Every structure is written in structure tokens, then in C-alpha cells.
Amino acid sequence: MSTVQQPDPKDRPARLTVGVVGAGRVGPALAASLQLAGHRPVAVSGVSDASRRRAADLLPDVPLVTPSEVLQRSELVLLTVPDDALPGLVEGLAETGAVRPGQLLVHTSGRYGAKVLDPALRAGALPLALHPAMTFTGTPVDVQRLAGCPFGVTAPEELRLAAEALVIEMGGEPEWIAESARPLYHAALALGANHLVTLVAQAMELLRTAGVQAPDRMLGPLLGAALDNALRSGDAALTGPVARGDAGTVAAHVAELREHAPQTVDGYLAMARATADRALAGGLLKPELAEDLLGVLAHGTNLPENGEDR
């Protein structure tokens, strides 16, 4: 079967010069994806050795310069710094006169909308908040993973089409997020993705302690099915001892965790309580079984027997 050969991006006229301030895991990948769409990365800033290596891997031959020089050379600037550093960076760039009128200034923070770019807006920049809802590795595989990746998009109404077009050029799918909803949007993603990594890492450690040689292979099918079921069915996908109301099993779990991994007990109890509440509200957990279960979760032990005080 013959395939249609795609034109080399270098043969297409570059439409925007692109700069990256903050060569963490996100910025170089986004710039590389924009390069595939015909734009031209021209400058990147990075401080650590790791960031410089990432820039060299994903943006070869693109010079490393200071943040202000990135803005001088670029029509489209990606601000890809940690959330807490973003407001100060924007204010500093605006105060030093680095921001140019008509310059597209894009940040990738999930926490903030476009308002954090107001100092640059007053200097004439065009503010866009484009947050890729994906975890990044800092390697070329990130560029491939951007295909179909949802982006949380916030921008002034007059820039909405420009923001969505940039996301589509990077291979992503734009999802409009209101300015006021950005903190809640980001909290939801952190709750799902970041805490998932912690839970999986803890589960693998416990399996190793239990003697399992390849905990990743044991967990992979189970977690894959659980994630798929949860995305399809929500709370209806709940299974396990909490949803069944097996108070004795949950108490045994807590006892084992206290002995072998006490640092995981608080997290287990908190997630079990949240699971019990959702299972009870959804009709999965029978009310007559919920009392003993919730008692175990409140005390972290088996309930006393024979009418003893609890």
C-alpha cells in the first residue's frame, strides 16, 4: 500500500517565530509540536542542566538565551514555568519593557486563566492560557502524546479563535474554561492525575513487601480496567470491600498497613471514607452494612464486640 508523503515542515513558510521561557518538561514539547505545524522556534531560556538538555533534545539548534531575549526574538512566547512563579515572571517582563505590542503571550498553567497576564496585556500583548491536560516526561514522546490531548483554554473573547487554532495546530482538542473556573478545573485534574500516581506508587510498594516480583505487571490490567470502567460508568464502577460493606476485611487491611506501612494508613482511611460515602449515596452500599463499616473507618480498628463501649 502506498502512503502519501507529508511535506517537510522546513519546506513550508514559517508563520510565527516561537520562543520558550522555562525549558521544563512542557515548553520544549509544545514548541516542537508548533514546529511540526510550520512555526519556527527561535529562542529558549532554561537555567538547570536538565532543562538545557531537554531543550537540546527537542529543539536542536535553537539558541539558549535570557527570558527577555526570548521575548525580543519571538512573536509567540510560551511561558512554561511553575504556577507559583508565573505572576512574578509576567510582572517582571512587563516592568522591564520586554513585552511588545501585538505579541502572543501564552502560559500553560492549569491554575491561572488569562487574567494573570494582565500586566502584559497593558503592555499590548495578546494573552492566552492554554493548559495541556497531560503529564509530561520531558522526552520526544510527549510530542506524540499531544495528539488528541485536551487543552483547558481561557482567553479574551476576541482571541478565542486564535487560542483554539493554536491548540489544534499542536494536535490538541480545545476545551473552553471560564476564568473563574480555572482553580476548580485545576484542582480536579490534580485530584485525579497527581493523586493517582501516589496511590499507584504506594500499591506497588505494598505488593513488593508482600513478595510480588513484578507489581507493575500485576497492577496494570487491574488498574487499566478500573480506569476504563470509572470513565464509562462513574460511581457505578465501584467494587471491593468498601462498596460491599465488608467491615472485617477493611479492618484487616488497616491492621496490616499499620504494621507494614504506617505512612499509608491515613490515606487509606481517607479514601475509604470517601468511597463509602459515594457508594452509600449511589445505592451500592447497603445501609445496614454501612454502620459497622463507617465505625471501622472512624476508629481504624475492628469494632468492639458483645456490647462493649466503642
TADA-V80975 format. One record per pair of residues at least 12 apart in sequence whose ideal C-beta (glycine too) atoms are under 10 Angstrom apart, sorted by the first residue. I is the first residue (numbers start at 0). GAP is how many residues later the second one is. D is the distance in Angstrom with one decimal. If there is no record, write none. Layout:
i=<I:I>
gap=<GAP:GAP>
d=<D:D>
This chain:
i=<5:6:8:8:8:8:8:8:8:9:9:9:10:11:11:11:11:12:12:13:13:13:13:13:13:13:13:14:14:14:14:14:14:14:14:15:15:15:15:15:15:15:15:15:15:15:15:15:16:16:16:16:16:16:16:16:16:16:17:17:17:17:17:17:17:17:17:17:17:17:17:17:17:17:17:17:17:17:17:17:18:18:18:18:18:18:18:18:18:18:18:18:18:18:18:18:18:18:18:18:18:19:19:19:19:19:19:19:19:19:19:19:19:19:19:19:19:19:19:19:19:19:19:20:20:20:20:20:20:20:20:20:20:20:20:20:20:20:20:20:20:20:20:20:20:21:21:21:21:21:21:21:21:21:21:21:21:21:21:21:21:21:22:22:22:22:22:22:22:22:22:22:22:22:22:22:22:22:22:22:22:22:23:23:23:23:23:23:23:23:23:23:23:23:24:24:24:24:24:24:24:24:24:24:24:25:25:25:25:25:25:25:25:25:25:25:25:25:26:26:26:26:26:26:26:26:26:26:26:26:26:26:26:26:27:27:27:27:27:27:27:27:27:27:27:27:27:27:27:27:27:27:27:27:28:28:28:28:28:28:28:28:28:28:28:28:28:28:28:28:28:28:29:29:29:29:29:29:29:29:29:29:29:29:29:29:29:30:30:30:30:30:30:30:30:30:30:30:30:31:31:31:31:31:31:31:31:31:31:32:32:32:32:32:32:32:32:32:32:32:32:32:33:33:33:33:33:33:34:34:34:34:35:35:35:35:35:36:36:36:36:36:36:37:38:38:38:38:38:39:39:39:39:40:40:40:40:40:40:40:40:40:40:40:41:41:41:41:41:41:41:41:41:41:42:42:42:42:42:42:42:42:42:42:42:42:42:42:43:43:43:43:43:43:43:43:43:43:43:43:44:44:44:44:44:44:44:44:44:44:45:45:45:46:46:49:50:50:51:52:53:53:53:53:53:53:56:56:56:57:57:57:57:57:65:66:66:66:66:66:66:66:67:67:67:67:67:67:68:69:69:70:70:70:70:70:70:70:70:70:70:71:71:71:73:73:73:73:74:74:74:74:75:75:75:75:75:75:75:76:76:76:76:76:76:76:76:76:76:76:77:77:77:77:77:77:77:78:78:78:78:78:78:78:78:78:78:79:79:79:79:79:80:80:80:81:81:82:82:82:82:82:82:82:82:83:83:84:85:85:85:85:85:85:85:86:86:86:86:86:86:88:88:88:88:89:89:89:89:89:89:89:89:89:89:89:89:90:90:90:90:91:92:92:92:92:92:93:93:93:93:93:93:93:93:93:94:94:96:97:97:98:98:98:98:98:98:98:98:99:99:99:99:100:100:100:100:101:101:101:102:102:102:102:102:102:103:103:103:103:103:103:103:103:104:104:104:104:104:104:104:104:104:105:105:105:105:105:105:105:105:105:106:106:106:106:106:106:106:107:107:107:107:107:107:107:107:108:108:108:108:108:108:109:109:109:109:109:109:109:109:109:109:109:109:109:109:110:110:110:110:110:110:110:110:111:111:111:111:111:111:111:112:112:112:112:112:112:112:112:112:112:112:112:112:112:112:112:113:113:113:113:113:113:113:113:113:113:113:113:113:114:114:114:114:114:114:114:115:115:115:115:116:116:116:120:125:125:125:125:125:125:126:126:126:126:126:127:127:127:127:127:127:127:127:127:127:127:128:128:128:128:128:128:128:128:128:129:129:129:129:129:129:129:129:129:129:129:129:130:130:130:130:130:130:130:130:130:130:130:130:131:131:131:131:131:131:131:131:131:131:132:132:132:132:132:132:132:132:132:132:132:132:132:133:133:133:133:133:133:133:133:134:134:134:134:134:142:142:143:144:145:145:145:145:146:146:146:146:147:147:147:148:148:148:148:148:149:149:149:149:149:149:150:150:150:150:150:150:150:150:150:150:150:150:150:151:151:151:151:151:151:151:151:151:151:152:152:152:152:152:152:152:152:153:153:153:153:153:153:153:153:154:154:155:159:159:162:163:191:191:194:194:195:195:197:197:198:198:198:198:198:199:199:199:199:199:200:201:201:201:201:201:201:202:202:202:202:202:202:203:203:203:204:204:204:204:205:205:205:205:205:206:208:208:208:209:209:224:224:225:225:225:233:233:234:234:234:234:234:234:234:235:235:235:236:237:237:237:237:237:237:237:238:238:239:239:239:240:240:240:240:241:241:241:241:241:241:241:241:241:241:241:241:241:241:241:241:242:242:242:242:242:242:242:242:242:243:243:243:243:243:243:244:244:244:244:244:244:244:244:244:244:244:244:244:244:245:245:245:245:246:246:246:246:246:246:246:246:246:246:246:247:247:247:247:247:248:248:249:249:249:249:249:249:249:249:249:249:250:250:250:250:250:250:250:250:250:250:251:251:252:252:252:252:252:253:253:253:253:253:253:253:253:253:254:254:254:256:256:257:257:264:265:267:267:268:268:268:268:268:269:271:271:271:271:271:272:272:272:272:273:274:275:275:275:275:275:275:276:276:276:278:279:279:290:294:297>
gap=<30:31:25:26:27:28:29:30:31:25:28:30:27:25:26:27:28:25:27:20:21:24:25:26:27:28:61:19:22:23:24:25:60:61:154:18:21:22:23:24:25:26:58:59:60:88:150:153:22:23:24:25:26:56:57:58:59:60:12:13:14:16:17:21:22:23:24:25:26:41:44:52:55:56:57:58:59:60:86:88:12:22:23:24:25:26:43:46:48:50:51:52:53:54:55:56:57:58:59:60:84:12:14:21:22:23:24:25:26:31:35:38:39:42:44:47:50:54:56:57:58:59:60:22:23:24:25:44:45:46:47:48:49:50:53:56:57:58:59:60:68:72:77:84:86:22:23:24:25:29:45:48:56:57:58:59:60:63:64:67:85:86:21:22:23:24:25:27:28:29:30:31:32:33:35:36:39:41:55:57:58:115:22:24:26:27:30:31:56:57:58:84:112:114:25:26:29:33:55:110:111:112:113:114:117:28:52:54:55:82:83:105:106:108:109:110:112:116:14:17:18:19:24:27:28:31:32:51:52:53:54:79:81:109:13:16:18:23:25:26:27:28:29:30:31:34:50:52:108:110:111:112:114:115:25:29:30:51:103:105:107:108:109:110:111:112:113:114:115:116:117:141:28:48:50:76:78:100:102:106:112:113:116:121:136:140:142:12:13:24:27:28:31:43:45:47:49:112:139:25:26:27:28:30:108:110:111:114:138:25:99:109:110:111:112:113:114:116:136:137:138:139:42:44:132:135:136:137:23:24:27:108:107:110:133:134:135:128:129:131:132:133:134:131:36:37:127:130:131:22:34:35:36:14:17:18:19:20:21:22:32:33:35:37:17:20:21:23:28:30:31:32:33:34:16:19:20:21:22:23:24:26:27:28:29:30:31:34:12:14:15:18:19:20:21:23:26:30:34:36:18:19:20:21:22:23:24:25:26:36:18:19:21:17:20:88:13:87:12:85:82:83:84:85:86:88:81:82:83:80:81:82:84:85:32:12:14:22:25:26:29:31:24:25:28:29:30:31:29:23:28:22:25:26:27:28:29:32:34:49:54:26:28:31:26:29:30:31:25:27:28:29:27:28:29:30:50:52:90:16:21:22:23:26:27:28:29:30:43:48:26:27:28:29:30:50:52:14:26:27:28:29:30:37:38:41:50:26:27:28:29:56:26:27:28:27:29:24:25:26:27:28:29:33:103:25:27:24:21:22:23:25:26:30:31:22:25:29:30:31:32:18:27:30:31:15:17:22:26:27:28:29:30:31:33:35:37:25:27:28:29:27:12:26:27:30:32:23:24:25:26:27:28:29:30:31:24:28:26:22:25:18:20:21:22:23:24:25:26:20:23:24:25:22:23:24:25:22:23:24:17:20:21:22:23:24:21:22:23:24:55:58:59:62:12:15:16:18:20:21:22:23:24:19:20:21:22:23:24:49:57:60:13:20:21:22:23:24:47:20:21:22:23:24:28:43:44:20:21:22:43:73:77:19:21:22:23:42:67:72:73:75:76:77:78:79:80:18:20:71:72:74:75:76:79:17:19:42:67:70:71:74:14:15:16:18:39:40:41:42:64:65:66:67:68:69:70:72:12:13:14:15:16:39:40:41:42:45:49:65:68:12:14:39:41:64:65:67:13:38:63:66:12:38:39:35:29:30:32:33:36:37:27:28:29:32:36:25:26:27:28:31:32:34:35:36:38:39:22:23:24:25:26:34:48:50:53:21:22:23:24:25:33:34:36:37:40:42:44:19:20:21:22:23:36:44:46:51:54:55:58:13:14:17:18:19:20:35:38:39:40:16:17:18:19:39:40:42:52:53:55:56:59:60:12:14:15:16:17:38:55:59:54:58:59:61:62:27:28:27:26:21:24:25:26:23:24:25:26:23:24:25:18:21:22:23:24:17:22:23:24:25:39:12:13:15:16:17:19:20:21:22:23:24:25:26:15:22:23:24:25:29:30:33:34:37:13:14:19:20:21:22:23:24:22:23:24:25:26:27:28:31:21:24:23:14:16:13:12:35:38:72:76:27:31:66:69:24:65:68:69:72:15:16:19:20:23:14:55:59:61:62:65:66:12:15:16:19:20:61:12:14:15:55:56:58:59:50:51:54:55:58:12:47:51:52:46:50:12:14:12:13:14:44:48:40:43:44:46:47:48:49:46:47:48:47:37:38:40:41:44:46:47:40:45:32:35:39:12:31:34:52:29:30:31:32:33:34:35:36:37:38:42:43:48:51:54:55:32:33:35:36:37:39:41:42:50:35:40:41:42:45:49:31:34:35:39:40:41:42:43:44:45:46:47:48:49:43:46:47:50:42:43:44:45:46:47:48:49:50:55:56:44:45:48:54:55:44:47:18:19:22:26:42:43:46:47:50:52:41:42:44:45:46:48:49:50:51:52:44:50:12:15:16:19:43:14:15:18:42:43:45:46:47:48:45:46:47:12:43:42:43:35:34:29:32:27:28:29:30:31:27:21:22:24:25:28:20:21:24:25:23:22:13:14:17:18:20:21:13:17:20:14:13:14:12:15:12>
d=<9.6:9.4:10.0:6.3:5.7:7.6:5.7:8.8:9.2:9.3:9.4:9.4:9.5:8.9:4.5:9.6:10.0:7.3:9.3:10.0:8.8:6.3:6.0:3.6:9.4:9.1:9.8:9.5:8.4:5.7:5.7:8.1:8.8:9.2:9.4:7.8:9.6:8.8:4.7:7.2:9.8:9.6:8.1:4.7:4.5:7.3:9.2:9.9:7.5:5.3:7.8:4.6:8.2:6.4:5.1:4.9:7.0:9.5:8.7:5.3:9.7:5.4:7.4:5.1:6.4:4.6:6.6:8.4:9.2:9.3:9.0:9.5:9.5:5.9:7.6:4.9:7.7:6.9:9.3:9.5:8.1:7.4:6.2:4.4:6.8:8.0:9.0:8.5:8.9:8.5:3.8:6.6:8.6:5.9:3.1:8.5:7.3:4.9:7.0:9.6:9.6:9.8:9.9:7.2:9.7:7.4:4.3:7.0:8.2:9.8:7.5:9.6:7.5:8.3:9.9:9.7:6.8:8.5:9.8:7.7:4.8:8.5:6.3:9.0:8.0:5.1:9.0:9.9:9.3:4.7:9.2:10.0:5.2:7.6:9.1:6.4:6.9:5.1:7.0:6.7:7.1:8.1:9.8:9.6:9.3:8.8:6.8:7.1:8.7:7.6:8.2:9.5:8.0:6.6:4.4:3.9:8.1:8.1:9.2:8.1:9.6:9.0:5.3:6.7:3.3:8.3:8.4:8.7:3.9:6.8:8.9:5.5:4.3:9.3:8.7:8.2:9.7:7.8:9.9:7.7:9.8:9.3:8.0:8.9:8.6:6.2:7.4:9.9:5.7:7.3:7.8:9.4:8.0:7.4:9.2:8.9:6.9:9.8:8.4:8.5:3.8:6.6:3.9:8.6:7.1:9.8:8.2:4.6:9.5:5.3:9.7:9.3:6.9:9.0:9.9:5.3:8.6:8.0:9.9:7.2:9.1:8.5:8.7:8.4:8.3:8.9:9.1:5.2:8.2:3.3:8.5:10.0:7.4:9.5:8.6:6.9:8.6:8.4:10.0:5.2:5.4:9.1:7.6:3.8:5.4:8.7:9.1:8.3:9.4:7.8:9.8:9.4:8.4:9.1:8.6:6.1:9.5:9.1:8.5:9.3:6.1:8.8:7.8:8.5:8.0:9.0:3.9:5.4:9.6:8.5:6.9:9.1:9.5:5.7:7.1:8.4:7.0:8.2:7.3:9.3:8.7:8.7:7.6:9.9:9.3:6.1:9.4:9.8:7.2:8.9:7.3:5.8:7.8:9.9:9.2:6.2:8.9:9.6:9.5:9.3:4.7:6.3:9.8:9.7:7.5:8.2:5.0:9.2:9.5:9.6:9.6:8.6:5.2:9.3:10.0:5.2:9.0:9.7:7.7:4.3:6.0:8.4:7.5:8.4:7.6:6.4:6.2:10.0:9.2:7.7:9.1:9.2:7.3:9.5:8.5:8.5:8.1:9.9:8.8:8.9:4.0:7.0:8.4:8.1:8.9:6.9:9.2:7.7:9.8:9.3:9.5:9.4:9.7:9.5:9.1:5.2:9.9:9.2:4.9:9.9:10.0:8.6:9.5:9.4:9.6:6.7:7.8:9.4:8.4:10.0:4.9:6.0:9.0:9.9:9.4:6.7:5.9:8.0:5.1:9.2:9.4:6.2:4.4:8.6:8.1:4.5:6.0:9.0:9.5:9.2:5.8:5.4:7.5:5.9:7.5:9.9:6.8:9.7:9.1:9.8:9.9:6.7:6.1:6.0:4.7:8.8:7.6:5.2:9.6:9.6:6.1:9.8:9.9:9.7:10.0:7.5:9.0:8.7:6.3:8.6:9.7:9.8:4.9:8.1:9.9:9.7:8.3:7.2:6.7:8.4:8.1:6.2:8.0:7.3:9.4:8.9:9.2:7.4:8.3:6.7:9.4:7.3:9.1:7.0:6.3:8.7:4.3:9.6:8.6:9.4:8.5:6.4:9.4:9.6:4.4:6.3:6.9:7.0:8.4:9.5:9.1:7.1:7.9:10.0:9.2:7.4:8.7:9.6:8.7:8.0:6.3:6.5:7.7:4.4:8.3:6.7:9.3:9.2:7.8:8.8:9.4:8.6:9.5:6.4:6.9:5.3:6.7:9.3:9.1:8.3:9.4:8.8:5.3:7.8:6.8:9.8:8.6:8.5:6.7:6.7:4.3:7.2:8.1:9.5:8.3:9.1:9.9:8.8:7.5:5.0:8.7:9.7:8.1:8.9:8.2:8.2:9.9:9.3:9.7:4.8:7.4:4.6:6.9:9.4:8.3:9.4:8.8:9.4:5.9:9.3:5.3:8.2:6.2:5.9:8.8:9.6:7.9:5.6:9.4:9.7:8.6:8.9:9.7:10.0:9.9:7.9:7.8:9.5:6.3:5.8:8.1:5.3:5.6:9.5:9.8:9.3:9.1:9.5:9.4:5.0:8.9:8.9:8.5:7.9:6.7:8.4:9.1:9.1:8.9:3.8:5.2:8.8:7.0:4.9:9.8:8.2:7.5:9.1:7.7:9.2:8.6:9.4:8.0:4.7:9.0:8.9:4.1:7.0:4.9:9.7:7.7:6.9:7.3:7.1:2.9:7.3:9.1:6.4:7.7:6.8:8.0:8.7:7.4:4.8:6.8:9.9:7.4:5.0:8.5:6.5:8.5:7.4:9.3:8.0:5.7:5.0:8.3:9.2:4.3:6.6:5.6:7.0:9.9:9.9:9.0:8.2:4.6:7.6:5.4:9.2:8.2:7.2:9.6:8.1:7.7:5.8:7.7:8.3:9.8:9.8:7.9:6.1:5.6:6.6:9.9:8.9:9.6:7.1:9.6:6.5:9.7:8.6:8.0:8.9:4.4:8.9:7.7:6.3:9.1:7.3:9.0:6.8:3.8:9.0:9.5:6.0:7.8:9.6:8.6:6.4:6.1:8.9:4.7:8.7:9.2:6.3:8.8:8.3:9.0:6.1:8.5:8.5:9.1:10.0:5.1:9.4:9.0:9.6:3.9:8.4:7.2:7.7:3.9:7.9:8.3:4.4:9.0:9.2:9.7:4.5:6.7:4.9:9.9:9.6:5.1:5.2:6.3:8.2:9.0:6.5:9.1:8.2:8.7:8.6:9.9:5.9:9.6:8.9:7.7:9.9:9.8:9.3:7.5:9.4:9.9:8.3:8.4:8.2:9.0:5.8:7.4:9.4:9.1:6.7:7.0:7.4:9.5:7.7:7.9:4.7:8.7:6.2:9.4:7.2:4.7:9.9:7.2:9.4:9.5:7.5:7.0:4.1:6.4:8.0:8.1:8.5:7.4:5.3:7.7:5.8:8.3:8.2:6.3:9.3:6.5:5.9:8.3:8.2:8.2:9.2:6.2:4.1:7.8:8.2:9.9:9.4:8.0:8.4:8.2:7.7:8.5:9.1:6.7:5.3:7.8:5.3:8.2:8.5:7.9:9.9:6.3:6.6:4.6:6.8:6.3:8.9:9.5:7.9:9.0:9.7:9.8:5.9:9.6:8.2:7.2:9.8:4.8:8.1:9.0:8.8:9.7:8.8:9.9:6.2:8.6:9.8:8.0:9.0:8.2:8.7:9.0:9.5:5.5:4.5:5.8:9.1:4.3:8.1:9.6:7.0:7.3:6.2:8.9:8.1:6.9:4.7:7.0:9.0:6.7:5.1:7.9:5.1:9.8:8.7:8.8:8.9:4.5:9.3:7.7:9.9:4.5:6.9:5.4:6.6:9.8:9.3:9.6:8.5:5.8:8.3:4.5:9.2:7.4:5.7:8.0:8.2:9.0:6.2:9.2:9.8:4.6:6.4:5.5:6.5:7.5:5.2:7.2:5.6:9.8:8.6:6.2:9.1:8.9:9.3:9.6:8.9:7.4:8.9:8.1:9.9:9.7:8.9:8.9:8.7:8.5:9.8:7.7:9.2:9.5:7.7:9.6:7.6:9.4:8.9:6.7:9.9:6.7:10.0:9.7:7.5:8.5:5.3:7.2:8.7:7.3:9.3:6.0:9.3:8.3:9.2:6.4:8.8:6.5:9.6:7.0:9.7:8.3:8.7:7.9:7.3:5.9:7.3:7.2:9.7:5.6:6.9:9.2:8.4:9.2:10.0:9.5:8.1:9.5:9.0:8.4:9.2:5.1:7.1:7.8:4.4:9.3:7.1:6.9:9.5:7.5:9.8:6.6:9.8:6.9:5.3:7.4:5.6:8.5:9.8:9.0:9.4:7.9:9.4:7.5:8.7:9.7:8.5:8.7:5.1:8.8:9.4:4.6:5.3:9.9:9.5:6.5:9.9:9.5:7.5:10.0:6.9:9.9:8.4:6.7:8.0:8.8:4.4:9.4:9.0:5.1:5.9:9.8:8.7:8.4:7.6:8.8:7.6:9.0:8.4:8.3:9.2:9.2:5.4:5.9:9.2:8.1:2.8:6.2:9.2:7.5:5.2:9.6:8.0:9.5:7.6:9.7:7.3:9.1:8.7:4.1:4.4:8.6:7.3:4.8:8.7:7.9:7.1:8.4:9.5:8.2:7.0:9.2:9.6:9.5:8.9:9.1:6.3:9.0:9.5:6.4:5.4:7.0:9.6:9.5:9.3:9.2:9.5:4.8:9.2:8.9:8.2:6.2:4.3:7.8:9.8:8.3:9.4:6.8:9.7:8.3:9.6:6.8:6.9:8.6:7.3:8.5:9.2:5.2:6.9:8.9:8.9:7.4:8.0:9.1:9.4:7.8:9.0:6.9:9.2:9.4:9.2:9.2:5.8:8.8:9.8:6.0:9.1:8.4:9.7:8.7:5.5:9.9:9.6:7.7:5.0:8.3:10.0:9.6:9.9:6.7:5.9:6.2:9.8:6.5:9.5:9.0:10.0:9.3:9.1:8.6:9.2:6.7:8.8>
